[in-house]
């Protein structure tokens, strides 16, 4: 094996896979360092992709030319539209995937790319020369050189699994932790802290009493994530089910709370705020007795096809207690646990020490992605991995990094939040984090990002052609709505006061009028996909709101366009507070807008900084 590469990616999870694929597609040689090749692209937690905000990230990755949506569509076994009774800003797909096939698909993608080399083993050291990372060293002493490195280590750095009083050093169950690499990072002057996450018990499907469970059937149309509109896969389509915890569940957990590793004092890292363990739920919300439990299939084929994931029951309790409380839940009285849940604590790097484009502020050719910088979730990791892969290549080509803005993408919201605000617990993308979420809908990710993906070099001719075809169909449908008139009785199925007729675009703004109904009535000719219908309907029905958000974006864009020079000296500014000066010096925001979002930086200090930057630019 050649020991010299353009870029080395440490980690073969969702961040590492997207990074490696992007690098290879842009024509550079990349080495992927993975503990186990047969765990590349593995889903150690719930084998699901999507949902509000997280699904938006997957669509944005796809629009830019990434792979997560494609791998999901090829391996999905249950797909549903969520929040269909709410506004378009929060509607999204969520899919359950066949866990084994998802992993195999990613392994094949990387294996078959001539620009990608996979090396199994544990990286123990980063080698360096001054403020430049020069390569990696494995535990057997082998060294590999590169011009840039991407760290995407997931939960492996200093990973420790907790289940009751069990303590297992592991990156995830069945895979060794990376212990010496943490020491190497510390020796380079990179500070580490601890975070925690966890997973749930899995039970065998044949041990479930289904008759009293609420059925969640998959969408019969089996819609896909990717804008490539791949044909539906031929895998079995499986249902999910819902049950709830009961008073007995709470009694069992509270009686054994001191046996939970989360409450023993051994775990110091904060857990995910929006995915707490079942014991944490009962501790923090003692009056809430009934919590939903979602029964979701792990696979439709192979060895994992019998396993059911108990979403909502993440835990650090010992195995015997898990047996008791799982069997207290209706429908699970005879449940056979085939895999017990656990908590895992791991090292992470403060994301405020990285630039918004993913590079370390200390080492400009070191890029950071995924759990390593405080995120949680496959979608967040994959998005960061894609951007780090692109920007590592652009760094080596001496090109400006790709920086997505908050009004451009959820990826922009996430990278800005991480690098400017940092994290106190694992970061999960939520629609509520995006102030311009009506501009960042699930349906229009390609319109926002595919031209950029084409410019970067990730969007190939096939994807670009499909994007252009979709744009033509959107224009065709919009023009038909604007040029076709109809009376109220055709639209509302009744006579109504008002103008004798309106064009269909005007009718679409009337509450209760839906575009799918206009199409069903034959008022518009042609066939249009659900994606196109969603896009056109949203942009017509919510024109006023969209214009208002775009006006707000323009109003605040001046601060976002005021660049702060690299190396700007904050120390000599005596007219701002010590707290503001210290935080600006440490975080080093890229723009005045980013500086204004740093917690603890006063508006009056931003005003002073604005004046100083204007003077400097005038010199």
MISE-961366 format. One record per residue (C-alpha): chain; x, y, z. Coordinates in steps of 0.5 Angstrom, whole numbers, plus 500, padded with zeros to 3 digits. Layout:
N
 c east north  up
 A    X     Y   Z
...
//
This chain:
619
 c east north  up
 A  500   500 500
 A  502   507 498
 A  504   511 505
 A  502   518 502
 A  495   521 500
 A  492   528 499
 A  488   527 505
 A  487   522 511
 A  480   521 514
 A  480   518 521
 A  473   514 522
 A  469   510 517
 A  462   513 520
 A  457   517 517
 A  462   523 517
 A  468   519 515
 A  464   516 509
 A  461   523 506
 A  468   526 507
 A  472   521 503
 A  466   520 498
 A  467   528 497
 A  474   528 497
 A  475   522 492
 A  469   525 487
 A  473   532 487
 A  479   528 484
 A  484   527 490
 A  487   521 494
 A  484   519 500
 A  486   514 506
 A  480   512 510
 A  482   509 517
 A  477   505 520
 A  477   500 526
 A  473   495 522
 A  472   495 515
 A  465   491 516
 A  463   497 520
 A  464   503 515
 A  457   507 515
 A  454   503 521
 A  448   505 525
 A  450   503 532
 A  443   507 534
 A  436   507 531
 A  437   505 523
 A  433   511 521
 A  434   517 517
 A  430   524 517
 A  425   527 521
 A  424   534 521
 A  430   538 521
 A  435   532 520
 A  431   530 514
 A  432   537 511
 A  440   536 512
 A  439   529 509
 A  436   533 503
 A  441   538 503
 A  447   533 503
 A  443   530 497
 A  443   537 493
 A  450   538 494
 A  452   531 491
 A  453   527 497
 A  450   520 498
 A  446   519 505
 A  440   520 501
 A  441   515 496
 A  444   510 501
 A  437   511 505
 A  433   510 499
 A  437   504 497
 A  436   500 503
 A  429   503 506
 A  424   499 509
 A  419   504 512
 A  418   511 510
 A  413   516 512
 A  411   523 511
 A  412   527 518
 A  408   533 520
 A  403   533 514
 A  398   537 518
 A  403   542 520
 A  406   548 515
 A  411   546 510
 A  417   548 514
 A  417   542 518
 A  414   537 514
 A  419   532 512
 A  421   524 511
 A  423   519 516
 A  426   512 514
 A  427   506 517
 A  433   502 514
 A  436   495 513
 A  442   496 518
 A  446   491 515
 A  445   493 508
 A  446   500 509
 A  453   499 512
 A  454   494 506
 A  452   499 501
 A  457   505 504
 A  462   499 504
 A  461   498 497
 A  461   505 495
 A  468   507 498
 A  471   500 496
 A  469   501 489
 A  472   508 488
 A  479   508 486
 A  481   514 489
 A  479   511 496
 A  484   506 500
 A  481   503 506
 A  486   501 512
 A  483   497 518
 A  486   499 525
 A  487   504 530
 A  490   511 529
 A  494   512 536
 A  498   519 533
 A  497   525 529
 A  504   527 526
 A  506   534 526
 A  511   540 523
 A  509   546 527
 A  502   548 526
 A  501   543 520
 A  499   536 521
 A  503   531 517
 A  500   525 517
 A  498   519 522
 A  501   513 526
 A  497   506 527
 A  498   502 533
 A  503   497 530
 A  507   503 528
 A  505   504 521
 A  506   511 519
 A  502   515 513
 A  503   522 510
 A  498   527 508
 A  497   534 506
 A  491   534 510
 A  487   530 516
 A  480   530 517
 A  478   527 524
 A  471   524 524
 A  472   519 530
 A  465   519 533
 A  464   516 540
 A  471   512 539
 A  476   517 543
 A  476   515 550
 A  470   511 549
 A  467   508 555
 A  461   504 555
 A  456   504 562
 A  451   499 563
 A  449   499 571
 A  456   497 574
 A  459   494 568
 A  465   499 565
 A  467   497 558
 A  472   501 554
 A  469   501 547
 A  468   506 541
 A  461   502 541
 A  459   495 543
 A  464   490 540
 A  469   495 537
 A  475   498 541
 A  476   505 543
 A  481   509 541
 A  485   511 547
 A  492   514 545
 A  489   518 540
 A  486   523 545
 A  493   523 548
 A  496   525 542
 A  491   531 541
 A  492   533 548
 A  500   533 546
 A  498   538 540
 A  495   543 545
 A  488   541 543
 A  483   541 549
 A  478   535 550
 A  472   534 554
 A  467   529 555
 A  460   528 552
 A  455   522 553
 A  450   519 549
 A  446   512 549
 A  442   507 546
 A  436   502 547
 A  435   495 549
 A  433   491 542
 A  428   485 543
 A  426   479 538
 A  420   481 534
 A  417   474 535
 A  416   475 543
 A  412   481 542
 A  404   481 543
 A  402   486 537
 A  394   486 539
 A  394   492 543
 A  399   496 540
 A  398   502 535
 A  400   500 528
 A  404   505 524
 A  404   503 517
 A  409   505 512
 A  407   510 506
 A  404   506 501
 A  408   510 495
 A  414   509 499
 A  417   516 497
 A  425   517 497
 A  430   522 499
 A  434   523 493
 A  432   528 488
 A  435   523 483
 A  428   520 484
 A  431   513 484
 A  426   507 483
 A  423   504 490
 A  428   498 492
 A  425   491 492
 A  426   490 500
 A  420   488 504
 A  416   494 507
 A  415   493 514
 A  410   497 519
 A  412   500 526
 A  408   500 532
 A  407   504 538
 A  406   503 546
 A  407   506 552
 A  410   506 559
 A  406   505 565
 A  406   506 573
 A  409   499 574
 A  415   501 569
 A  416   508 573
 A  416   504 580
 A  421   499 577
 A  426   504 574
 A  426   509 580
 A  427   503 585
 A  433   502 581
 A  435   509 580
 A  442   508 584
 A  444   502 580
 A  444   507 573
 A  451   509 571
 A  448   516 569
 A  447   517 577
 A  453   513 580
 A  457   519 579
 A  462   516 574
 A  459   519 568
 A  461   527 568
 A  459   528 560
 A  452   531 559
 A  448   527 555
 A  443   529 549
 A  438   534 551
 A  433   532 546
 A  434   524 547
 A  434   523 554
 A  435   516 557
 A  428   513 560
 A  431   514 567
 A  433   521 566
 A  426   522 564
 A  423   519 570
 A  428   523 574
 A  427   530 571
 A  419   529 570
 A  416   525 576
 A  409   527 574
 A  410   524 567
 A  408   517 568
 A  406   515 560
 A  412   515 555
 A  411   513 548
 A  415   507 546
 A  416   506 538
 A  418   499 536
 A  422   500 530
 A  425   494 525
 A  433   494 525
 A  433   490 518
 A  428   486 513
 A  434   481 511
 A  439   477 514
 A  441   476 522
 A  438   483 524
 A  431   481 521
 A  429   479 528
 A  431   485 532
 A  426   491 534
 A  429   497 536
 A  425   500 542
 A  426   508 541
 A  424   512 547
 A  428   507 552
 A  435   509 552
 A  438   507 558
 A  444   506 563
 A  441   501 567
 A  444   494 569
 A  441   488 564
 A  437   485 570
 A  433   492 571
 A  432   492 563
 A  429   486 563
 A  424   488 568
 A  422   495 566
 A  421   492 558
 A  417   487 560
 A  412   492 564
 A  410   495 558
 A  404   493 554
 A  405   488 549
 A  412   487 551
 A  410   482 557
 A  414   476 554
 A  419   480 551
 A  426   477 549
 A  432   482 550
 A  437   480 544
 A  441   486 546
 A  441   491 552
 A  442   498 552
 A  448   502 554
 A  450   509 555
 A  457   511 552
 A  462   517 554
 A  467   520 550
 A  472   525 548
 A  470   531 544
 A  473   538 542
 A  470   544 543
 A  467   546 536
 A  468   554 538
 A  476   552 536
 A  474   550 529
 A  472   555 523
 A  465   555 521
 A  468   551 515
 A  470   546 519
 A  478   547 520
 A  481   547 526
 A  483   554 528
 A  490   552 531
 A  492   547 525
 A  489   550 518
 A  490   543 515
 A  486   539 520
 A  478   538 519
 A  473   536 525
 A  467   533 524
 A  461   529 527
 A  461   527 534
 A  468   529 535
 A  465   537 535
 A  459   535 539
 A  454   533 535
 A  449   527 535
 A  446   524 529
 A  447   521 523
 A  445   527 519
 A  449   532 523
 A  455   528 522
 A  454   526 515
 A  453   534 513
 A  459   536 517
 A  463   530 514
 A  461   533 507
 A  463   540 508
 A  470   538 511
 A  471   533 505
 A  470   539 500
 A  474   544 504
 A  480   540 505
 A  480   539 498
 A  479   547 497
 A  485   548 502
 A  490   544 498
 A  488   547 492
 A  488   554 495
 A  481   556 494
 A  476   560 498
 A  472   555 503
 A  465   553 502
 A  461   557 508
 A  454   556 508
 A  449   561 511
 A  444   561 516
 A  439   563 510
 A  441   558 505
 A  441   551 509
 A  440   548 515
 A  448   546 514
 A  449   553 515
 A  445   554 521
 A  449   548 524
 A  456   550 522
 A  454   557 525
 A  451   554 531
 A  457   550 533
 A  463   554 531
 A  460   561 534
 A  456   558 540
 A  459   552 542
 A  455   546 545
 A  454   544 553
 A  450   538 551
 A  450   533 544
 A  448   538 538
 A  441   536 535
 A  439   539 529
 A  432   542 530
 A  427   546 526
 A  427   551 531
 A  434   553 531
 A  433   556 524
 A  430   563 524
 A  429   563 516
 A  426   556 516
 A  420   557 511
 A  426   559 506
 A  429   552 508
 A  424   547 506
 A  425   540 505
 A  422   540 498
 A  427   546 496
 A  434   544 498
 A  436   543 491
 A  434   550 489
 A  438   553 494
 A  444   548 494
 A  445   544 487
 A  448   550 483
 A  453   551 488
 A  454   543 488
 A  455   544 481
 A  460   550 482
 A  464   546 487
 A  464   540 483
 A  460   535 486
 A  454   535 482
 A  455   530 476
 A  451   531 469
 A  446   526 471
 A  444   530 477
 A  444   537 474
 A  440   534 468
 A  435   532 473
 A  435   539 477
 A  434   543 470
 A  428   538 468
 A  425   539 475
 A  426   547 474
 A  422   547 468
 A  417   543 471
 A  416   548 477
 A  416   554 472
 A  411   550 467
 A  406   549 473
 A  407   556 476
 A  405   559 469
 A  399   554 468
 A  396   556 475
 A  397   564 473
 A  394   563 467
 A  388   559 468
 A  382   562 471
 A  376   559 474
 A  370   560 478
 A  368   559 485
 A  364   553 484
 A  369   549 481
 A  374   551 486
 A  370   551 493
 A  364   546 490
 A  359   551 491
 A  357   558 490
 A  361   564 493
 A  361   571 494
 A  367   575 490
 A  370   576 483
 A  366   571 478
 A  373   568 477
 A  380   568 479
 A  387   565 476
 A  389   559 480
 A  395   562 483
 A  390   567 487
 A  385   561 489
 A  391   557 492
 A  392   563 497
 A  385   562 500
 A  385   557 506
 A  383   550 505
 A  385   550 497
 A  390   545 496
 A  394   544 489
 A  393   537 489
 A  385   538 489
 A  386   543 483
 A  390   537 480
 A  385   532 481
 A  379   536 478
 A  383   537 472
 A  384   544 472
 A  391   543 470
 A  394   539 465
 A  400   535 466
 A  403   530 471
 A  407   533 477
 A  411   529 483
 A  409   531 490
 A  416   535 491
 A  414   539 485
 A  407   540 488
 A  410   542 495
 A  415   547 492
 A  410   551 488
 A  404   551 493
 A  409   553 498
 A  412   559 494
 A  405   561 492
 A  401   560 498
 A  406   563 503
 A  408   568 498
 A  407   574 503
 A  411   570 509
 A  417   568 504
 A  418   576 502
 A  418   578 509
 A  423   573 511
 A  427   575 505
 A  426   582 507
 A  429   580 514
 A  435   577 511
 A  437   583 507
 A  436   587 513
 A  441   584 517
 A  446   581 511
 A  450   588 512
 A  453   585 519
 A  454   578 515
 A  458   581 510
 A  462   585 514
 A  468   581 514
 A  473   581 520
 A  480   580 518
 A  484   574 520
 A  489   575 526
 A  485   581 528
 A  487   584 534
 A  482   584 540
 A  487   585 545
 A  488   592 544
 A  481   594 544
 A  480   598 551
 A  473   600 549
 A  469   593 550
 A  468   589 556
 A  473   584 558
 A  468   578 557
 A  467   580 550
 A  474   581 548
 A  476   574 551
 A  471   571 547
 A  472   574 541
 A  479   573 542
 A  478   565 543
 A  472   564 538
 A  475   569 532
 A  468   570 529
 A  469   570 521
 A  464   576 520
 A  461   582 525
 A  454   578 524
 A  457   571 527
 A  460   576 533
 A  454   578 535
 A  451   571 536
 A  457   570 541
 A  454   569 548
 A  456   574 553
 A  458   579 547
 A  454   585 548
 A  451   589 543
 A  454   596 545
 A  461   592 544
 A  459   590 537
 A  457   597 535
 A  464   599 537
 A  467   593 533
 A  463   595 527
 A  466   602 528
 A  473   600 528
 A  472   595 522
 A  469   601 518
 A  476   605 520
 A  480   599 518
 A  477   598 511
 A  477   605 510
 A  485   605 511
//
